């Protein structure tokens, strides 16, 4: 984690056919937490090599 803070924010919900979350009413955004993280994945591990003979 590189940083975290609280502060003003706004909520934007996009309409989607399989997730109708945007149809819910939002009366007020009370608070917001902002996180700045590094989401680089670790070293991958081969579980099964389908091309090996």
C-alpha positions, 0 to 999 in steps of 0.5 A: 500500500502506497497511501490511504486517506479520507476525503470528499468523493462522488459516486458514479454507478453505471447501468448493466443488464446483469448487475442492476446496482445503478437502479438503487437510490443513493441519497448521500455519500457520507464518507470515502476512503481512497487507497493507492496500492500497487497491484503487481502480481507476484511470480507465477507458478506453472501448475501443469504444462499442456505443451510438454511431451 
